[in-house]
Amino acid sequence: MNTVLSKIKYILKSVKVFISSCFKVFKGVLIHETTGVNTDEAYQSMIGLYCLTNGYSNIFLSWLVKFYKPKYKFLNFKGVLGDLTPQQINQVIQAIQKNGYYIFEELMPVEMCEKLISVALTQECNLTGTTDVDIKVSKYNIDCPIATTYWLREEDLIANPDIQSLMMDLSILAIAQAYLETAPILDIVAMWWSTSVSKNACTASAQLYHFDMDRIKWLKFFVYLTDVTTDTGPHCYIAGSHKPNNKPRELLERGYARISNEDIMKFYPQSDFIEVTAPKGTIIAGDTSCFHKGKPLKTGQRLTLQLEFTNSLFGGSYLISCLDKSRAQNLSKFAQIYRRIYSKFHFR
């Protein structure tokens, strides 16, 4: 009898939380649509709903988005991923829908990799997991790193012509749009060095298992700009864990939290644990609502470039990044045609 009453109380409490969270999310959506501002209340409620419904709430919100933000008609699907056909795009999307990630056969040209490495060695970075708490910003010293992660600044990255070319790469945009089922928005351009300074997993550097939840739906493109072995920090995925109802209730009850290897291993078979080791230039598309992490480095360093596309900027707070038109003429013209893609950026 007590067990039955406990279940009834749990259900009633869940229904109450569900209704309250739904109201806060839709209120937040209206505020975002009219002002462009995201409220923390709405964002936390979106995460809460995701955990409560095991992902189905985001499925529903994505279904709504695709009806009022139609897809673009791109002239072609040619770019760094190759000259894609609709059939090839569909194969990629099916793989991501099944596993949560896809590793492309096409590699980024060596020349472009080398130029981006040069950028990463000359720009100031924000540090995470530093061995010197007084140093918050520094260039990356490949011979003597002092932090677990060196993050380059987005405004420095988007000023680079090679990264601008990737920002308007039609093969990347075609994959993003097909997966999101609506005109995509580029909301993150990031690049960072990961080092072997700390032998332990760094929470701030996302080296413990977790799922992302900044937006309703998104797709990230990662580019390995250095060779990545099992000892130099490969991306790790729990295949299929991005699907609705495919996260254990016990883990979701922790909310938006970091999870140890031991706890993850209780719920997924070893065959679902994927470690992406690959050569320099490898491009990976991933839905990081799956459980994933960056494996702590045992040696060397890893340089990664990331572009993230989303179906909506609703969710967590974000900063507008500015671009100088004189240094981004082609991108500025491209953005006039595909305005929604670059709605997070300001051309001055």
VOPAGU-2260 file (C-alpha; in pm, 1 decimal, decimal comma):
REM VOPAGU-2260
SITE   aa  ch    i         X         Y         Z
SITE  MET   A    0       0,0       0,0       0,0
SITE  ASN   A    1     278,2     239,0      93,2
SITE  THR   A    2     453,2     158,8    -236,2
SITE  VAL   A    3     139,0     241,7    -432,7
SITE  LEU   A    4      93,9     570,3    -245,1
SITE  SER   A    5     458,1     659,1    -305,0
SITE  LYS   A    6     415,0     598,1    -678,6
SITE  ILE   A    7     100,0     810,0    -689,9
SITE  LYS   A    8     275,4    1093,5    -505,6
SITE  TYR   A    9     570,8    1070,0    -744,6
SITE  ILE   A   10     340,9    1081,9   -1048,8
SITE  LEU   A   11     144,6    1379,6    -914,1
SITE  LYS   A   12     464,8    1564,2    -832,1
SITE  SER   A   13     601,7    1491,4   -1181,6
SITE  VAL   A   14     280,4    1616,3   -1344,9
SITE  LYS   A   15     296,1    1936,4   -1139,5
SITE  VAL   A   16     661,3    1993,7   -1236,3
SITE  PHE   A   17     580,8    1914,4   -1601,0
SITE  ILE   A   18     297,0    2169,2   -1621,9
SITE  SER   A   19     497,4    2437,0   -1443,3
SITE  SER   A   20     803,9    2378,5   -1661,6
SITE  CYS   A   21     597,8    2384,0   -1982,0
SITE  PHE   A   22     452,2    2720,4   -1885,6
SITE  LYS   A   23     797,2    2864,3   -1808,2
SITE  VAL   A   24     946,4    2732,9   -2133,7
SITE  PHE   A   25     670,9    2873,9   -2355,0
SITE  LYS   A   26     683,0    3202,5   -2165,9
SITE  GLY   A   27    1057,9    3207,2   -2226,5
SITE  VAL   A   28    1010,5    3127,2   -2595,2
SITE  LEU   A   29     775,4    3426,3   -2633,2
SITE  ILE   A   30    1025,9    3653,4   -2458,7
SITE  HIS   A   31    1306,2    3523,8   -2680,8
SITE  GLU   A   32    1104,2    3567,5   -3000,3
SITE  THR   A   33    1012,5    3925,7   -2915,5
SITE  THR   A   34    1337,8    4046,7   -2755,6
SITE  GLY   A   35    1609,3    3797,2   -2848,2
SITE  VAL   A   36    1682,0    3750,1   -2476,9
SITE  ASN   A   37    1692,7    3411,6   -2302,8
SITE  THR   A   38    1583,1    3394,5   -1939,9
SITE  ASP   A   39    1757,7    3156,6   -1701,8
SITE  GLU   A   40    1419,9    3041,7   -1569,7
SITE  ALA   A   41    1313,0    2924,8   -1914,8
SITE  TYR   A   42    1650,8    2767,3   -1985,7
SITE  GLN   A   43    1655,7    2568,3   -1661,2
SITE  SER   A   44    1296,8    2462,4   -1726,4
SITE  MET   A   45    1393,4    2337,8   -2074,1
SITE  ILE   A   46    1667,0    2122,7   -1917,4
SITE  GLY   A   47    1425,1    2002,6   -1650,1
SITE  LEU   A   48    1167,8    1902,8   -1910,5
SITE  TYR   A   49    1431,5    1721,3   -2111,0
SITE  CYS   A   50    1527,8    1516,3   -1805,3
SITE  LEU   A   51    1166,0    1459,2   -1700,3
SITE  THR   A   52    1051,5    1343,2   -2046,0
SITE  ASN   A   53    1379,7    1167,7   -2138,8
SITE  GLY   A   54    1423,4    1389,0   -2443,5
SITE  TYR   A   55    1070,6    1396,8   -2584,1
SITE  SER   A   56    1012,6    1762,6   -2490,0
SITE  ASN   A   57    1294,7    1873,3   -2721,2
SITE  ILE   A   58    1157,9    1651,9   -2998,0
SITE  PHE   A   59     826,5    1836,0   -2968,8
SITE  LEU   A   60     988,3    2182,0   -2962,6
SITE  SER   A   61    1196,9    2093,6   -3270,6
SITE  TRP   A   62     881,7    1980,7   -3448,0
SITE  LEU   A   63     731,0    2324,3   -3385,2
SITE  VAL   A   64    1042,9    2511,2   -3502,5
SITE  LYS   A   65    1066,3    2338,7   -3839,5
SITE  PHE   A   66     717,5    2455,4   -3935,6
SITE  TYR   A   67     783,7    2827,6   -3906,8
SITE  LYS   A   68    1149,4    2832,8   -4017,3
SITE  PRO   A   69    1164,1    2661,1   -4358,4
SITE  LYS   A   70    1482,1    2522,5   -4512,6
SITE  TYR   A   71    1703,9    2713,0   -4753,0
SITE  LYS   A   72    1749,2    2600,7   -5112,1
SITE  PHE   A   73    2126,4    2583,2   -5153,9
SITE  LEU   A   74    2273,4    2607,3   -5504,5
SITE  ASN   A   75    2486,8    2296,3   -5444,5
SITE  PHE   A   76    2627,7    2084,3   -5162,3
SITE  LYS   A   77    2995,6    2119,2   -5246,5
SITE  GLY   A   78    3264,9    2194,4   -4991,9
SITE  VAL   A   79    3520,9    2053,5   -4754,0
SITE  LEU   A   80    3312,9    1736,3   -4710,3
SITE  GLY   A   81    3312,2    1675,7   -5084,9
SITE  ASP   A   82    3059,1    1735,1   -5362,2
SITE  LEU   A   83    2767,8    1572,1   -5182,3
SITE  THR   A   84    2461,4    1420,7   -5342,2
SITE  PRO   A   85    2119,2    1412,5   -5172,2
SITE  GLN   A   86    2168,3    1037,7   -5126,0
SITE  GLN   A   87    2501,8    1088,5   -4948,9
SITE  ILE   A   88    2351,0    1354,2   -4723,6
SITE  ASN   A   89    2069,0    1117,9   -4634,5
SITE  GLN   A   90    2319,0     841,1   -4546,5
SITE  VAL   A   91    2503,9    1077,3   -4313,3
SITE  ILE   A   92    2180,8    1187,8   -4143,4
SITE  GLN   A   93    2065,4     829,9   -4093,2
SITE  ALA   A   94    2399,7     743,5   -3930,2
SITE  ILE   A   95    2378,4    1042,0   -3692,6
SITE  GLN   A   96    2018,8     960,3   -3607,1
SITE  LYS   A   97    2123,1     603,3   -3524,4
SITE  ASN   A   98    2455,8     656,2   -3345,6
SITE  GLY   A   99    2473,4    1026,1   -3256,7
SITE  TYR   A  100    2783,1    1092,7   -3467,0
SITE  TYR   A  101    2937,7    1047,0   -3812,7
SITE  ILE   A  102    3302,9    1042,8   -3920,6
SITE  PHE   A  103    3353,3    1178,7   -4272,2
SITE  GLU   A  104    3592,1    1014,4   -4515,1
SITE  GLU   A  105    3704,8    1348,9   -4657,6
SITE  LEU   A  106    3985,8    1513,1   -4463,5
SITE  MET   A  107    4038,4    1885,6   -4432,1
SITE  PRO   A  108    4327,5    1983,8   -4663,7
SITE  VAL   A  109    4666,9    1969,1   -4492,7
SITE  GLU   A  110    4742,9    2328,3   -4595,1
SITE  MET   A  111    4430,1    2457,1   -4419,8
SITE  CYS   A  112    4510,8    2250,9   -4109,0
SITE  GLU   A  113    4859,3    2398,9   -4094,4
SITE  LYS   A  114    4730,3    2754,2   -4129,2
SITE  LEU   A  115    4479,8    2702,4   -3848,3
SITE  ILE   A  116    4749,9    2552,0   -3627,2
SITE  SER   A  117    4953,5    2866,2   -3690,4
SITE  VAL   A  118    4656,5    3079,1   -3581,1
SITE  ALA   A  119    4616,3    2869,7   -3267,0
SITE  LEU   A  120    4981,7    2923,6   -3176,1
SITE  THR   A  121    4975,1    3301,7   -3215,0
SITE  GLN   A  122    4643,1    3412,7   -3061,6
SITE  GLU   A  123    4571,5    3481,3   -2694,2
SITE  CYS   A  124    4365,7    3208,4   -2525,8
SITE  ASN   A  125    4145,5    3184,6   -2218,2
SITE  LEU   A  126    4275,1    2915,4   -1984,5
SITE  THR   A  127    4090,0    2634,9   -1806,4
SITE  GLY   A  128    4247,7    2416,4   -1540,7
SITE  THR   A  129    4559,2    2629,9   -1507,7
SITE  THR   A  130    4849,1    2537,5   -1281,5
SITE  ASP   A  131    4896,1    2909,6   -1209,1
SITE  VAL   A  132    4573,7    3062,9   -1078,6
SITE  ASP   A  133    4704,1    3414,7   -1146,0
SITE  ILE   A  134    4727,8    3353,8   -1520,7
SITE  LYS   A  135    4387,3    3361,5   -1694,0
SITE  VAL   A  136    4497,1    3449,0   -2048,6
SITE  SER   A  137    4800,4    3333,0   -2243,0
SITE  LYS   A  138    4922,5    3217,7   -2582,3
SITE  TYR   A  139    4974,3    2846,2   -2612,3
SITE  ASN   A  140    5333,0    2738,2   -2551,4
SITE  ILE   A  141    5359,5    2394,7   -2708,8
SITE  ASP   A  142    5676,7    2316,8   -2511,8
SITE  CYS   A  143    5551,6    2429,8   -2170,7
SITE  PRO   A  144    5170,9    2433,3   -2132,1
SITE  ILE   A  145    5033,2    2554,6   -1798,9
SITE  ALA   A  146    4662,8    2472,2   -1840,0
SITE  THR   A  147    4443,8    2176,2   -1928,0
SITE  THR   A  148    4266,3    2371,6   -2200,7
SITE  TYR   A  149    4347,1    2683,5   -2403,4
SITE  TRP   A  150    4034,7    2838,4   -2559,9
SITE  LEU   A  151    4076,1    3077,3   -2851,3
SITE  ARG   A  152    3830,9    3366,6   -2866,1
SITE  GLU   A  153    3542,6    3346,7   -3110,0
SITE  GLU   A  154    3593,2    3699,0   -3246,5
SITE  ASP   A  155    3956,0    3617,4   -3330,1
SITE  LEU   A  156    3850,1    3297,2   -3503,2
SITE  ILE   A  157    3575,8    3443,0   -3719,3
SITE  ALA   A  158    3817,4    3711,3   -3842,8
SITE  ASN   A  159    4023,7    3435,1   -4005,4
SITE  PRO   A  160    3952,6    3384,6   -4380,1
SITE  ASP   A  161    3987,4    3004,5   -4363,6
SITE  ILE   A  162    3733,9    2979,7   -4082,6
SITE  GLN   A  163    3506,2    3220,1   -4270,9
SITE  SER   A  164    3518,6    2981,1   -4566,7
SITE  LEU   A  165    3406,3    2698,5   -4336,9
SITE  MET   A  166    3129,0    2917,5   -4195,7
SITE  MET   A  167    2975,6    2935,6   -4543,4
SITE  ASP   A  168    3076,9    2588,1   -4663,2
SITE  LEU   A  169    2776,2    2447,4   -4846,7
SITE  SER   A  170    2856,2    2082,9   -4769,8
SITE  ILE   A  171    2861,4    2157,0   -4396,2
SITE  LEU   A  172    2549,9    2373,3   -4417,5
SITE  ALA   A  173    2364,8    2104,8   -4613,9
SITE  ILE   A  174    2434,6    1838,9   -4350,4
SITE  ALA   A  175    2338,6    2074,8   -4067,1
SITE  GLN   A  176    2014,5    2176,2   -4235,0
SITE  ALA   A  177    1917,4    1818,9   -4318,8
SITE  TYR   A  178    1969,6    1705,7   -3959,7
SITE  LEU   A  179    1796,0    2005,4   -3801,4
SITE  GLU   A  180    1511,4    1995,5   -4057,2
SITE  THR   A  181    1503,5    2373,7   -4071,0
SITE  ALA   A  182    1722,8    2665,3   -4179,1
SITE  PRO   A  183    2024,4    2631,1   -3945,6
SITE  ILE   A  184    2181,4    2896,4   -3724,4
SITE  LEU   A  185    2557,1    2901,0   -3665,2
SITE  ASP   A  186    2580,9    2969,1   -3292,2
SITE  ILE   A  187    2933,0    2857,3   -3192,9
SITE  VAL   A  188    3273,0    2885,9   -3355,7
SITE  ALA   A  189    3538,2    2752,3   -3119,6
SITE  MET   A  190    3891,8    2620,0   -3123,5
SITE  TRP   A  191    4097,0    2492,4   -2833,4
SITE  TRP   A  192    4414,4    2316,9   -2731,7
SITE  SER   A  193    4380,4    2023,3   -2493,3
SITE  THR   A  194    4695,8    1929,3   -2303,5
SITE  SER   A  195    4831,5    1659,5   -2074,3
SITE  VAL   A  196    4904,7    1904,0   -1789,1
SITE  SER   A  197    4659,6    1720,8   -1562,9
SITE  LYS   A  198    4642,7    1343,2   -1557,8
SITE  ASN   A  199    4298,5    1359,5   -1396,6
SITE  ALA   A  200    3972,4    1440,5   -1571,5
SITE  CYS   A  201    3898,7    1815,1   -1570,3
SITE  THR   A  202    3529,9    1891,7   -1519,5
SITE  ALA   A  203    3556,5    2242,1   -1668,6
SITE  SER   A  204    3718,6    2094,6   -1980,4
SITE  ALA   A  205    3432,2    1844,6   -2029,1
SITE  GLN   A  206    3649,5    1539,4   -1958,3
SITE  LEU   A  207    3374,9    1355,0   -1770,9
SITE  TYR   A  208    3067,6    1207,8   -1940,3
SITE  HIS   A  209    2779,1    1451,0   -1985,4
SITE  PHE   A  210    2519,0    1561,6   -2237,3
SITE  ASP   A  211    2491,5    1912,8   -2380,4
SITE  MET   A  212    2168,4    2109,8   -2356,2
SITE  ASP   A  213    2227,3    2473,8   -2453,0
SITE  ARG   A  214    1969,5    2469,8   -2733,5
SITE  ILE   A  215    1663,5    2276,0   -2848,2
SITE  LYS   A  216    1847,7    2080,1   -3117,5
SITE  TRP   A  217    2192,4    2121,6   -3268,9
SITE  LEU   A  218    2469,3    1953,9   -3463,3
SITE  LYS   A  219    2839,3    2006,7   -3398,5
SITE  PHE   A  220    3119,9    1967,0   -3649,1
SITE  PHE   A  221    3455,0    1883,9   -3491,6
SITE  VAL   A  222    3779,3    1900,9   -3687,8
SITE  TYR   A  223    4089,2    1729,6   -3552,8
SITE  LEU   A  224    4375,4    1963,9   -3638,3
SITE  THR   A  225    4630,5    1725,9   -3489,3
SITE  ASP   A  226    4657,7    1346,9   -3504,3
SITE  VAL   A  227    4446,0    1197,7   -3226,1
SITE  THR   A  228    4536,8     866,9   -3064,4
SITE  THR   A  229    4391,8     696,4   -2758,6
SITE  ASP   A  230    4651,5     884,9   -2549,1
SITE  THR   A  231    4595,0    1232,8   -2696,3
SITE  GLY   A  232    4236,1    1303,1   -2600,2
SITE  PRO   A  233    3992,2    1143,1   -2844,5
SITE  HIS   A  234    3624,1    1231,6   -2840,0
SITE  CYS   A  235    3427,8     957,6   -2665,8
SITE  TYR   A  236    3060,3     884,5   -2732,9
SITE  ILE   A  237    2797,1     652,0   -2596,0
SITE  ALA   A  238    2645,1     550,7   -2927,4
SITE  GLY   A  239    2270,4     600,1   -2949,3
SITE  SER   A  240    2234,9     774,7   -2614,7
SITE  HIS   A  241    2105,5    1090,0   -2788,4
SITE  LYS   A  242    1778,6     917,4   -2872,8
SITE  PRO   A  243    1469,4     992,2   -2663,8
SITE  ASN   A  244    1411,3     742,0   -2384,2
SITE  ASN   A  245    1769,4     615,9   -2414,9
SITE  LYS   A  246    1914,6     771,0   -2099,8
SITE  PRO   A  247    1870,1     588,8   -1768,4
SITE  ARG   A  248    1623,1     757,4   -1534,0
SITE  GLU   A  249    1874,5     723,6   -1252,6
SITE  LEU   A  250    2124,5     941,9   -1440,5
SITE  LEU   A  251    1866,5    1195,9   -1560,5
SITE  GLU   A  252    1751,9    1249,5   -1202,7
SITE  ARG   A  253    2094,5    1402,9   -1139,8
SITE  GLY   A  254    2005,6    1675,2   -1389,0
SITE  TYR   A  255    2266,8    1850,2   -1598,9
SITE  ALA   A  256    2563,9    1681,6   -1434,4
SITE  ARG   A  257    2905,0    1527,1   -1502,0
SITE  ILE   A  258    2910,5    1149,4   -1468,3
SITE  SER   A  259    3199,1     916,0   -1393,4
SITE  ASN   A  260    3309,3     631,7   -1620,1
SITE  GLU   A  261    3203,5     384,1   -1353,3
SITE  ASP   A  262    2846,9     516,3   -1336,0
SITE  ILE   A  263    2806,7     525,0   -1714,6
SITE  MET   A  264    2937,9     169,2   -1747,2
SITE  LYS   A  265    2655,1      43,1   -1524,6
SITE  PHE   A  266    2397,4     124,9   -1790,9
SITE  TYR   A  267    2553,2      77,3   -2135,7
SITE  PRO   A  268    2724,3    -223,2   -2297,0
SITE  GLN   A  269    3090,8    -191,8   -2389,3
SITE  SER   A  270    2996,3    -197,7   -2759,0
SITE  ASP   A  271    2828,4     143,9   -2717,2
SITE  PHE   A  272    3149,0     309,5   -2594,3
SITE  ILE   A  273    3308,8     478,3   -2895,2
SITE  GLU   A  274    3654,3     637,7   -2893,6
SITE  VAL   A  275    3722,0     843,8   -3207,8
SITE  THR   A  276    4092,6     815,4   -3285,2
SITE  ALA   A  277    4177,1     961,6   -3624,2
SITE  PRO   A  278    4441,4    1151,3   -3825,2
SITE  LYS   A  279    4478,6    1526,6   -3858,0
SITE  GLY   A  280    4206,9    1677,9   -4076,5
SITE  THR   A  281    3933,7    1433,8   -3969,0
SITE  ILE   A  282    3586,2    1589,7   -3952,2
SITE  ILE   A  283    3318,3    1452,5   -3718,9
SITE  ALA   A  284    2952,2    1553,5   -3699,8
SITE  GLY   A  285    2792,4    1490,8   -3362,7
SITE  ASP   A  286    2466,2    1538,6   -3178,3
SITE  THR   A  287    2608,8    1599,3   -2833,0
SITE  SER   A  288    2281,8    1544,8   -2653,2
SITE  CYS   A  289    2432,7    1195,4   -2631,6
SITE  PHE   A  290    2657,7    1113,1   -2339,6
SITE  HIS   A  291    3008,7    1212,2   -2444,5
SITE  LYS   A  292    3338,2    1349,1   -2318,3
SITE  GLY   A  293    3688,5    1444,3   -2422,0
SITE  LYS   A  294    3923,1    1178,0   -2289,1
SITE  PRO   A  295    4196,5    1319,7   -2063,0
SITE  LEU   A  296    4531,4    1332,2   -2242,4
SITE  LYS   A  297    4816,1    1111,9   -2125,8
SITE  THR   A  298    5067,7    1282,7   -2351,1
SITE  GLY   A  299    5108,1    1555,7   -2614,7
SITE  GLN   A  300    4830,6    1792,5   -2717,2
SITE  ARG   A  301    4517,5    1804,6   -2929,1
SITE  LEU   A  302    4386,8    2098,4   -3131,0
SITE  THR   A  303    4018,1    2093,9   -3220,1
SITE  LEU   A  304    3801,7    2327,9   -3425,7
SITE  GLN   A  305    3426,5    2328,0   -3370,6
SITE  LEU   A  306    3131,0    2474,4   -3558,7
SITE  GLU   A  307    2788,7    2431,5   -3402,0
SITE  PHE   A  308    2459,0    2477,6   -3584,6
SITE  THR   A  309    2123,1    2493,3   -3408,8
SITE  ASN   A  310    1757,2    2517,0   -3502,8
SITE  SER   A  311    1695,4    2803,2   -3256,7
SITE  LEU   A  312    1892,3    3038,3   -3033,5
SITE  PHE   A  313    1642,4    2976,8   -2754,8
SITE  GLY   A  314    1807,4    2816,3   -2451,5
SITE  GLY   A  315    2118,7    2929,6   -2270,9
SITE  SER   A  316    2250,3    3284,3   -2287,2
SITE  TYR   A  317    2485,5    3378,9   -2568,9
SITE  LEU   A  318    2696,7    3672,0   -2681,9
SITE  ILE   A  319    2673,6    3845,6   -3018,5
SITE  SER   A  320    3005,3    3823,2   -3202,5
SITE  CYS   A  321    3108,8    4110,2   -3427,7
SITE  LEU   A  322    3264,9    4084,2   -3773,6
SITE  ASP   A  323    3441,2    4360,5   -3959,9
SITE  LYS   A  324    3285,0    4376,3   -4308,3
SITE  SER   A  325    3613,6    4490,1   -4458,1
SITE  ARG   A  326    3773,2    4163,0   -4338,3
SITE  ALA   A  327    3475,9    3942,4   -4426,0
SITE  GLN   A  328    3339,6    4074,1   -4754,0
SITE  ASN   A  329    3246,4    3733,7   -4898,7
SITE  LEU   A  330    3086,2    3617,9   -4575,6
SITE  SER   A  331    2897,8    3947,0   -4542,5
SITE  LYS   A  332    2750,6    3904,6   -4891,4
SITE  PHE   A  333    2670,0    3540,0   -4822,4
SITE  ALA   A  334    2497,0    3639,9   -4498,1
SITE  GLN   A  335    2268,3    3878,5   -4685,2
SITE  ILE   A  336    2127,4    3576,6   -4870,5
SITE  TYR   A  337    2119,0    3337,3   -4575,6
SITE  ARG   A  338    2042,0    3578,7   -4292,4
SITE  ARG   A  339    1915,4    3325,5   -4040,3
SITE  ILE   A  340    2237,7    3124,5   -4047,0
SITE  TYR   A  341    2435,8    3422,4   -3918,8
SITE  SER   A  342    2174,2    3580,8   -3692,3
SITE  LYS   A  343    2410,9    3547,3   -3394,0
SITE  PHE   A  344    2670,1    3762,6   -3567,6
SITE  HIS   A  345    2683,4    4136,8   -3620,6
SITE  PHE   A  346    2854,7    4278,8   -3929,4
SITE  ARG   A  347    2989,2    4625,0   -3856,0
